Amino acid sequence: MKETRALPETGTSGSLHERALALFPGGVNSPVRAFGAVGGAPRYIVSGRGVTLTDADGNKLLDYVLGWGPMLLGHAHPAVVEAVERQLRQGSLFGMTSPLEIELGERVRRFYPAAERLRFVASGTEATMAAIRVARAATGRDDIVKLDGCYHGHADGFLIKGGSGLQTFGVPDSAGVPSAIAGHTRIARFNHFASVEDAFQAAPGPPAALILEPVIGNMGVIAPEPEFLEGIRALCDRHGALLVFDEVMTGFRVARGGAAERFGVTPDLVTLGKVIGGGLPVAAFGGRAGLMRLVAPEGPVYQAGTYAGHPLAMAAGNATLALLEQDAAIFRRVEARTGLLAAGLREILARRKIRGVVNSVGSMWTLFFGVDRVTSAEEARRADAKAYARFFQAMLERSILLPPSAFESAFLSDAHTETEIDRTLEAADEATEGVV
C-alpha cells in the first residue's frame, strides 16, 4: 500500500485501511474515498466540527469537501445536532408518515417553487431514477438525453459517457450495464447546443426527457454559457420532452433557489438532495403537480422506500432549512467568500505563471491545472490531473483537505470565514511551488 506522505501522523489511518481492504472493494464504500486519483492512504475521519475534520491519527484538517456538498452550515451545527437528538429520543423509524415530512416538504417548496409536489427518497440516485420514470410515463417515450460529464447517480441508464465528437447513442461506462438499456440514453455535450439538437432529432424520434446538472459539479465546476439553459428549455417545449434539472448538488448551493432561480429557467421536474438533509441521507424528486400525480399511489408510476422520509433526516433537514429561511444572507455570505477564495487562487496562478483556471458558481469551486478555460467535460478532461494530485498532497501537508479528485467540486460553508480563506490562500501560495 502506498503511504501518505503529506501528514506527520498516518499510522492509524493506514492500519484502518488495511482492515478495510479485507472488507470493502478498494477499502471504501464509495470509490472517490479511496484516494486513488491523488495517492496515499485515505483519511479515516472520526469527527467534524465547523470547518474542521479530525482524522483517526488526530490530524485536524480544514475541510473543503464538506461531505461532498451537504454541510452548508458546517459540521455538527448545534441546531441540527439538537434536532436530531430530540427526534432520536422520540424514535428513529416508524414506517408511517410523520409531521416532519410535511414541514420539510413545505420548506423545500418555498425555496424551490417549481417543485409543486414532491416525494422524499433516501439518495440522489433514487431521485433521478424516479424522475426519469415519471418523464417516460408522461410522454410515452423511452429515450432520454444526457449531457457528457453530468453525473446523475449510478443507475444503469445514467452510467453512459459521450465518447468523442457528436456520438449520438451512449455506450456503457460501467461493467454490468446492459447495452439495451444504454441504447436508450443519447449523449450530447454541455454548452454545445447543436449537439443537443442532434440528439433530439435522432431516431426513433424525440426523447422523453433531457436531464442535466444545470451547473456541472461532477467534472469539477462548469457553468452554463449564456442562453444555453434557455435554449434547452425551448427545445424541450418544441419537442414535447420534459426538462429535468438534477439539482442534488446545485440546489441551495448556486443560489437560494438553485440554478432555476440563478438562471431564470424552470424545469418540469427537479431532483434535490444533499443540503436538504443537513448531512443525513435524504433526497427528493418533484415538479409540476400534474406530473407528480402520476406517482403511486395516485398514479401508475411506482416508487417506494422504507427509509424515505426518515424521521432523523427530516429533523436534520428542517433544522437546516429553518436556519436558511431565518438568515437569507447566508447564501450571499458564502458566495462572497467563495469569490474571495477563487480570486485569490487566480492571483496566485497568475503571479507564479502557472497555467490554470478557477471556476466557481455560488459556493462551489474547482481549480483546474494546465488549461486556460473549462466550459465542457471535454475541456475538463484535458486538465492536468497529476498536477492537481501534487497540489492536493501539498495542501494536505498543510492540513487542508481538498476533494481527492481533480474532477470534483469543492465547497464552502457558512462556517468558513475570511480567516480560513486567508489561511487557505497562504497554503496554496506555498503549495503551488513545484506543482507543474
C-alpha positions in Angstrom: 0.0 0.0 0.0 1.3 3.4 -1.0 2.0 5.6 2.1 0.5 9.0 2.6 3.5 11.4 2.7 1.6 14.6 3.4 0.7 14.3 7.1 3.0 13.7 10.1 0.8 11.1 11.6 -0.8 8.5 9.3 -0.3 5.1 11.1 -3.8 4.7 12.5 -5.5 5.5 9.2 -3.1 3.2 7.4 -3.9 0.4 9.7 -7.6 1.0 9.4 -7.2 1.0 5.6 -5.6 -2.4 5.7 -8.6 -3.7 7.7 -11.0 -2.0 5.3 -9.3 -3.6 2.3 -10.3 -7.0 3.6 -14.0 -5.9 3.9 -14.8 -3.4 1.1 -13.9 -3.1 -2.6 -10.9 -0.8 -2.6 -11.4 -0.5 1.2 -14.2 2.0 0.7 -17.9 2.3 0.3 -17.8 5.0 -2.4 -14.9 5.0 -4.9 -13.5 8.5 -4.7 -12.8 8.0 -1.0 -10.0 5.6 -1.9 -7.7 8.5 -2.8 -6.8 6.6 -6.0 -6.6 9.8 -8.1 -4.3 11.6 -5.6 -2.3 8.8 -4.0 -1.8 7.7 -0.4 -3.9 6.0 2.1 -7.3 7.6 2.6 -8.1 9.7 5.7 -10.3 8.0 8.2 -12.4 10.7 9.9 -13.6 10.4 13.4 -15.2 13.8 14.0 -16.2 17.1 12.4 -16.8 20.5 13.9 -17.5 23.6 12.0 -14.8 23.7 9.2 -12.5 21.1 10.8 -12.3 17.4 10.4 -10.3 15.3 12.8 -8.9 12.0 11.4 -8.1 8.8 13.3 -4.5 10.0 13.8 -5.5 13.2 15.4 -4.7 15.4 12.4 -7.1 18.4 12.2 -8.0 19.3 8.6 -9.6 22.4 7.2 -12.4 20.8 5.1 -13.4 21.9 1.6 -15.1 18.6 0.8 -18.0 19.2 3.3 -19.5 15.7 2.8 -19.5 16.4 -1.0 -21.8 19.4 -0.5 -24.4 18.8 2.2 -22.7 20.7 5.0 -23.6 24.2 4.0 -23.8 25.2 7.7 -20.5 23.4 8.6 -20.1 20.2 10.6 -22.2 19.5 13.7 -24.1 22.7 13.7 -25.7 22.9 17.2 -29.3 23.4 15.9 -29.0 20.4 13.6 -27.5 18.2 16.3 -30.2 19.3 18.8 -33.0 18.5 16.3 -31.6 15.0 15.5 -31.0 14.2 19.2 -34.6 15.3 20.1 -36.1 13.2 17.3 -33.9 10.2 18.2 -35.3 10.2 21.7 -38.8 10.1 20.2 -38.0 7.3 17.9 -35.9 6.7 14.8 -38.1 4.9 12.3 -41.9 4.4 12.2 -42.7 3.2 8.7 -45.5 5.7 8.7 -45.7 9.4 7.6 -44.7 11.9 10.2 -45.4 15.6 10.5 -41.7 16.3 9.9 -42.1 15.2 6.3 -44.9 17.8 5.7 -42.8 20.5 7.4 -39.7 19.8 5.3 -41.8 19.4 2.1 -43.3 22.8 2.6 -39.9 24.4 3.3 -38.4 22.8 0.2 -41.3 24.2 -1.9 -40.8 27.7 -0.5 -37.2 27.5 -1.7 -37.9 25.8 -5.0 -41.4 26.7 -6.2 -41.1 24.5 -9.3 -41.4 21.5 -7.0 -45.1 22.0 -6.7 -45.4 18.5 -5.4 -42.5 16.2 -4.4 -41.6 12.8 -3.0 -38.8 12.2 -0.5 -36.3 9.4 -1.1 -33.0 8.3 0.5 -30.5 9.2 -2.2 -29.9 11.3 -5.3 -29.7 8.1 -7.4 -33.2 7.2 -6.3 -34.4 10.7 -7.1 -33.1 10.8 -10.6 -34.2 7.2 -11.4 -37.8 8.2 -10.3 -37.8 11.5 -12.2 -36.9 9.7 -15.4 -39.5 7.1 -14.8 -42.1 9.9 -14.4 -40.9 11.5 -17.6 -41.2 8.3 -19.6 -44.7 7.7 -18.2 -45.8 11.2 -19.0 -44.5 11.2 -22.6 -44.9 7.5 -23.6 -41.3 7.6 -24.9 -38.3 5.5 -23.8 -35.2 7.5 -24.7 -33.5 10.2 -22.7 -30.8 12.7 -23.4 -27.9 13.1 -21.0 -25.1 15.5 -21.3 -21.5 14.4 -21.2 -19.9 15.0 -17.8 -23.1 15.3 -15.9 -23.5 12.6 -13.1 -26.9 11.5 -12.1 -26.1 8.6 -9.8 -25.3 5.0 -10.6 -28.5 3.7 -12.2 -27.8 1.8 -15.3 -29.2 4.3 -17.7 -27.0 7.1 -16.3 -23.7 5.3 -16.5 -23.1 6.4 -20.0 -20.3 8.5 -21.4 -20.3 10.6 -24.6 -17.2 9.4 -26.2 -15.7 11.7 -28.9 -17.3 14.1 -31.3 -21.0 14.1 -31.6 -21.7 10.5 -30.7 -25.4 10.1 -30.5 -26.1 7.0 -28.6 -24.3 6.0 -25.4 -22.2 3.0 -24.6 -22.0 1.6 -21.1 -19.4 3.3 -18.9 -19.6 0.6 -16.3 -19.4 -3.2 -16.5 -22.8 -4.8 -15.9 -24.9 -2.2 -17.8 -26.9 -4.0 -20.5 -26.3 -2.5 -23.9 -30.1 -2.5 -24.4 -30.5 0.0 -21.5 -27.5 2.1 -22.6 -29.1 2.3 -26.0 -32.0 4.4 -24.6 -29.6 7.1 -23.5 -28.5 9.7 -26.1 -25.4 11.7 -25.4 -25.0 15.4 -26.1 -22.4 18.0 -24.9 -22.8 20.6 -22.2 -22.6 24.1 -23.6 -22.8 22.8 -27.1 -26.4 23.4 -28.2 -26.0 21.9 -31.7 -25.1 18.5 -30.2 -28.3 18.7 -28.1 -30.4 19.4 -31.2 -28.8 16.5 -33.0 -29.6 14.2 -30.0 -33.3 15.3 -30.2 -33.5 14.7 -33.9 -32.1 11.1 -33.8 -34.2 8.1 -34.5 -36.7 6.9 -33.3 -37.9 10.4 -32.5 -37.9 13.0 -29.8 -36.8 11.8 -26.3 -38.9 11.6 -23.2 -36.7 14.0 -21.3 -33.4 15.8 -21.1 -31.6 15.5 -17.8 -28.6 17.6 -16.8 -26.8 19.3 -13.9 -27.5 22.9 -14.8 -24.1 23.7 -13.3 -21.9 20.6 -13.6 -20.3 19.6 -10.3 -19.1 16.2 -11.1 -16.4 17.1 -13.7 -15.4 20.0 -11.4 -17.5 23.1 -11.6 -18.6 24.0 -15.1 -21.2 26.8 -15.5 -23.7 27.1 -18.4 -22.8 29.6 -21.0 -25.3 32.4 -21.7 -28.6 31.2 -23.2 -27.6 27.5 -23.1 -30.3 26.6 -20.5 -32.9 28.9 -22.1 -32.2 27.2 -25.4 -32.6 23.7 -23.9 -35.9 24.8 -22.2 -37.3 26.0 -25.6 -36.0 22.8 -27.4 -37.8 20.6 -24.9 -41.0 22.6 -25.3 -40.8 22.4 -29.0 -40.4 18.6 -29.0 -42.8 17.8 -26.1 -39.9 16.5 -24.0 -39.5 17.2 -20.3 -36.7 19.1 -18.9 -35.2 17.6 -15.7 -32.8 19.6 -13.6 -30.6 17.5 -11.4 -30.0 19.9 -8.5 -28.9 17.4 -6.0 -25.6 19.3 -5.7 -26.6 22.8 -7.0 -29.8 23.2 -5.0 -29.1 25.6 -2.1 -25.5 25.9 -3.4 -25.5 28.1 -6.6 -28.4 30.2 -5.2 -31.2 30.1 -2.6 -33.5 28.5 -5.1 -30.8 26.6 -7.0 -29.9 27.0 -10.6 -33.5 27.5 -11.6 -33.5 30.8 -9.6 -30.0 31.8 -10.6 -30.5 31.4 -14.3 -34.2 32.0 -14.6 -35.1 28.7 -16.2 -37.8 26.5 -14.7 -37.6 22.7 -15.2 -40.6 20.4 -15.5 -39.0 18.0 -12.9 -36.2 18.5 -10.4 -34.1 16.3 -8.1 -32.8 17.8 -4.9 -30.6 16.4 -2.1 -27.5 17.0 0.0 -28.3 20.3 1.7 -31.9 19.4 2.3 -30.9 16.7 4.7 -28.4 18.7 6.7 -25.9 15.9 6.4 -28.3 12.9 6.8 -29.3 10.8 3.8 -32.3 12.4 2.0 -33.1 13.5 -1.5 -36.3 14.4 -3.3 -37.8 14.5 -6.8 -40.6 16.8 -7.7 -42.1 19.1 -10.3 -45.4 20.2 -11.8 -48.4 18.9 -9.8 -49.8 17.3 -12.9 -46.7 15.3 -13.5 -46.4 14.2 -9.9 -49.9 12.9 -9.9 -48.5 10.1 -12.0 -46.7 8.8 -8.9 -48.2 6.0 -6.8 -50.5 5.7 -5.0 -52.2 8.4 -7.1 -50.9 7.2 -10.5 -49.3 4.3 -12.3 -45.6 5.2 -11.7 -44.4 3.0 -8.8 -41.8 4.3 -6.3 -41.4 3.3 -2.7 -38.8 3.2 0.0 -38.6 2.0 3.7 -36.3 4.9 4.6 -38.0 7.6 2.5 -38.8 10.5 4.8 -36.7 9.0 7.6 -37.5 11.0 10.8 -33.9 11.7 11.7 -33.2 13.0 8.2 -36.4 15.1 8.2 -35.4 16.6 11.6 -31.9 17.5 10.3 -33.4 18.9 7.1 -35.9 21.0 8.9 -33.3 22.4 11.2 -31.0 23.3 8.3 -33.7 24.9 6.1 -35.2 26.8 9.1 -31.8 28.4 9.6 -31.5 29.2 5.9 -35.0 30.8 6.0 -34.2 32.9 9.1 -30.9 34.2 7.6 -31.2 34.6 3.9 -27.8 36.4 3.9 -26.1 33.0 4.4 -26.2 32.5 0.6 -24.7 35.9 -0.2 -22.1 35.5 2.5 -20.9 32.1 1.4 -20.9 33.0 -2.2 -18.9 36.2 -1.5 -16.3 34.2 0.4 -16.1 31.6 -2.3 -15.5 34.5 -4.7 -12.7 35.8 -2.5 -11.0 32.4 -2.4 -11.4 31.9 -6.2 -9.9 35.4 -6.9 -7.0 34.7 -4.6 -6.2 31.4 -6.3 -6.4 33.1 -9.7 -3.9 35.7 -8.5 -1.5 33.0 -7.2 -1.7 31.2 -10.6 -1.0 34.5 -12.5 1.8 35.6 -10.2 3.5 32.2 -10.4 2.9 31.9 -14.1 1.1 28.6 -13.7 -1.3 27.7 -16.4 -4.7 27.0 -14.8 -8.2 28.3 -14.3 -10.5 28.5 -11.3 -14.2 28.0 -11.9 -16.7 29.0 -9.3 -20.5 29.4 -9.0 -22.3 30.1 -5.8 -20.4 28.2 -3.0 -18.9 25.6 -5.4 -15.4 25.9 -6.9 -12.7 23.9 -8.7 -9.1 24.6 -9.6 -8.0 23.1 -12.9 -4.3 22.9 -13.8 -2.9 23.0 -17.3 -5.8 24.6 -19.1 -7.0 28.1 -19.9 -10.7 27.5 -19.7 -13.1 24.8 -18.8 -16.7 25.0 -20.2 -17.3 21.4 -21.0 -16.4 17.9 -19.9 -14.2 17.5 -22.9 -12.1 20.5 -21.8 -12.1 19.3 -18.2 -10.6 16.1 -19.2 -7.6 18.0 -20.7 -6.7 19.4 -17.3 -3.5 18.1 -15.6 -4.7 15.6 -13.0 -1.2 14.8 -12.0 -0.5 18.4 -11.1 -3.7 18.5 -9.1 -2.6 15.4 -7.2 0.6 17.1 -6.3 -1.2 20.2 -5.2 -3.7 18.1 -3.2 -0.8 16.4 -1.3 0.9 19.7 -0.7 -2.3 21.2 0.7 -2.9 18.1 2.8 0.6 18.5 4.2 -0.6 22.0 5.3 -3.7 20.4 6.9 -6.1 21.5 4.2 -8.4 18.8 2.7 -9.5 19.3 -0.9 -11.5 16.8 -2.9 -9.3 13.8 -3.6 -10.0 14.1 -7.3 -9.2 16.7 -9.9 -12.8 16.4 -11.3 -14.9 17.0 -8.2 -16.3 20.3 -6.9 -15.0 21.8 -3.7 -17.4 23.6 -1.4 -17.5 26.4 1.2 -19.8 26.5 4.3 -21.1 29.4 6.3 -18.5 28.4 8.9 -15.7 29.3 6.6 -14.6 32.8 7.5 -12.1 35.2 5.9 -9.6 33.8 8.4 -9.9 30.3 6.8 -9.8 31.9 3.4 -6.5 33.7 4.2 -5.1 30.5 5.7 -6.0 28.6 2.5 -4.5 31.1 0.2 -1.3 31.3 2.2 -1.1 27.5 2.0 -1.9 27.5 -1.7 0.8 30.0 -2.4 3.4 27.7 -0.9 1.8 24.5 -2.3 1.9 25.7 -5.9 5.7 25.8 -5.9 6.8 22.8 -7.9 3.3 21.8 -8.8 3.9 22.0 -12.6 
